[in-house]
Amino acid sequence: MKTITTLTATLLAHLPVSVFAQDTTEDTFAGHDIYFTVSGGLVSAPSFLGSGETTTYAIPNISVAIGDRLSISLLEGVSYDVYKSNNLTAGAVLTYDFGREDTPSNHPLLLSGVASSEIAGLGDIEETAEFGGYIEYTYGNLQASIAVRKGVDGGHAGIVGDVDVTYNAAVELFGAQSVLSIGPSASFSDDRYASTFFDVSAAQSAASGISEYDAGGGLMSYGVHASAYVPLNEHVALVGFAEFDQLTGDVRDSSIVQERGSEEQVTAGLMINYTF
């Protein structure tokens, strides 16, 4: 489940930049090639996990790829491929969950109006550093991956994960050799994560007017994602992406979703990447 709340939607904005960075001038660090990518664009996503409102942001990002194993990004955190073969990759990741405000505030990156206070009274959820791992298997044009992360400092101490299957097709768009990607996805969590974001205590119910609820872990959502990667020249590429998620299980049944939000979550965006 990729929402702007955690900014994981921007993962879709980083399709294989190395494919077209291979012909650029290479810097080196400890004997490894280095590629820098500066990104900017627009992302429209639910105002919070389970929200029925959509918020539009201007999203900037800077990422660095060192060799073919280490990636560092302002939005996506740090990932390192511990094991890498022709078909299988496994690694470790450190990411950042930006939490949730019960009364959203305006800020320079917000392009749409400030979301109404749908969940005022629930209290804010602080930002959280998450540490975990991932496994990805590639077979021809198909990629399957699973990522699991645990909150280690901040607003939640739970476990959350994503499963994705992607089919990548080489096509010509706007006269450029491009990549279209599409496939199903799902997300899951343990009780602690679900409780942090979808429980409503008696005190919160009194303050917000939302019915009390006790959420459990399990499958949180399932859906489909699609993206297009269009290189415009040796350094610049356009990336468009969209994802639809259907909330399910205890998350769907949460009074936050049923009384103030929506079971259907849509994220879409357009980014431009400059790689050097």
N, C-alpha and C positions, 0 to 999 in steps of 0.2 A: 504494500500500500504506500504509494509515493505521493506525499502531499508537501505543499510549500512550508508547512509547519516544521518539518524536519529537513526540508530542502533536498530530499533525496530525489526529487524529480529531476534535478540537474544532472543526475547520473546519465540520463538519456542524452544530455548535451555533449557527451564525450565519447561518441562513437570513434572508431579507430583512427585517431589523429595521426598515429605513427605511420599509418598506411601512406599518408601523403606528406608526412614530415621526413620520410626517408631520403628525399632528394634535396632537403634543405641543408644549409651550412650547419655543421655539427660542432657543438662545444663538447668538452669532456670533463668529467669529474671522476677521479680515481679510475681512469681507464674506461669509463662508460660514456656513451652518448647522452647528451642532455637535450630535451626539447621543452621549450616554454610555450604555454598556451594562455592567451588572454581572451576571455570570453565576456560577452555582454548580450542582453536580450530581454525578452518579456516572458513572464510565466504567470498563467492564471490557474488558480487552484483553490480548493476549499479553504475557508478562513481558519479552520481548525479541523483536526481529525474527526470526521463525522458531521461537519457543518453542512448546512444547506445553502450557505452563502458562498459566493466566489469572490476572491480578492486577486487583483493584478499587481504584480511587482516588476520593477526593473531589477534584473539580477546581474551583478558583476562577479567575475571569478578569475583567479589566476591559478594555474596548475603547472607542475613541473614533473616530467617523466625522466627518471635517471636510469638509463639502460632499458631493458624490457621487463624489469621486475618491480621497481619502486616508483610509486606515484604519490605526489603531495599536492593537495588542493585546499584552498581556503574553505570551500563549501563541503567537499566530500571527505576531507580528512586525509589520513595516510594509509596506504595499502602496500603490502609487500608480498610478492609471489615467493613463498618459501620453497615450493616444489613446482617445477614446470617441465612438461614433456610435450610431445607432439599433440596429444589430445587432452591431457589432464593438467589442470593448474589448481594449486591449493595455496592459500596464503592467510595472512593476518591483516586486520584492519582496525584503525582507530578513527571513530567518527564522532559527530557532535549533533545531538538532538536539541533543537532550539526551544523546546518546551511549548507552553501555551499560556496566553494571557486571557483572563476571564473578561476583561474589558479592553479590547484592542485599542492601540494608540496609533496616532499618525507618525510617520517617519519618512525620511527623504526617498526611500526606495518604493514607497507605496504610491501607485498610480491611480488606483480606484479610490472610492470613498472608504472611510474607515468602517469596518463591519459593525453592525449594530450589536449591542451587548446581549447576545443570545444566551450566554452562560454566565452573566454577571452574578456573583455570589458563590461560585464554585471555588474561587481562589486560583491564583497563578500556579503553574507548574514550572519549576526552574529548568534552566538548560542542563543537559546531561552529557557527559563524556561516555561514549560506548566503545567497548573493546570486544573484538570477536574474530571470526574467521570465515573463510569462504572456500568453496570447491566449484570448479567450472569444468565441464566436459564438452569438447568440441568434436563434432563428427560431420565433416563436409561443411555445408552451410548452416547446420544446426548447432546451437549452443544451449546447454542446460546448466543452471547454476543454483546454488543454495548458499545463503549467507545468514549467519547467526551472530547476534551481538548482545552484550550484557551491559546494562548501565553500571558504571563504576564510580561515578561521582556526580551528584546533582539531584535532579528532580525525580528520577526513578531508579530503582535497583533491579528492574525486571529484565527478562530476556525477550528479544523480539527478532524475527527473521523474515526473510523473503525467499521465494522460489520463483525462478523465471525460466522459461523456454523461449528461445528466439530463433527465427529463421531469417537469415540474411541473404538478400538477393541483389546481385549487381545489375543495375539498370542505368540508362542514360536519361538524365534530367537536365534541362536547359543547356543541352550540348555538352554536359560533363559526365564522366563516368562516376556514378553515385552508388549509394547503398541504401536499400529499403529494408527495414527490419520490422518484424511483427511476431507476436506470440502471446501465450497466456502467462499470467502471473498470479501469485497468491502470497499472503502474509499470515503470520501466526505469532503468538506470544504466550507467555506464562501468566499465571494469576496476578503476579505483582505488577506487571506492565499494564494489563487490562484494568486492574483496580485503580492504578494511578490516573489513567485517562478517562475511565468510564464509570467508576463508582460514584454514587451520590450519597453522602452521609446524611444523618438527620439534621445536623447543623447546616450543611450545604443546601439541603432541601428547603429549610426554613428561609435561608438567605436568598435563594435563587427562584423558588417556586417550582423547581423541577422535582419530580417524585424520587423517593429514595430508591437506590438500586445497588446491587452487589454483583459485579462482573467477574467472570472467571476466564481463564485462558483458553487457548485452542486456536482454531482457524479464525482469523479476523476478517479476511476479505479474499475475493478472487476476481479476476478481471482479465483485460487484454491491453497490451501496450503496442504502440507503433512509432516508428521514427524514420526520418530520412536524412541522410548525410550527403551534402552536395558540395564538393570542392569547387571553388570559383577560380582559384589559381593555385600556385605552388604553396602559398601561405594561408589563404583565407578559405573558410568553409562555412556554409549555412547548415544549421541543424534544426529541423522541426520535429516535435514530438507530441504525443497525446497518449493518455491512459484513462481507461474507465475501470473503476473498481466497484464491486457490489459488496457492501458490508454483510457479514453473516455471523451466526453464533451469538454469544453473549454481547459482543460489540454492537451488532445490529439491534438487539433487543434492549440495549441501554436506554434509560429514560432520556438521557442527553440527546441521543440520536432520534428517538421516537417523538419527543416533545419539542425539541429545538433544532434538530438537524435533518439529515437525509441519509438514507441507506445507500444512495448512489453518489459516487465521488468521481469527479472529472477533473483532470489536470491536462493542460496543454501549454505549449510554449514555442518560441522561436528564438534561436541563439545564433550569434555569429562568432566564430573562433578564428583567432589569428595565431598561428604557430610559427615559431622561429627557433 
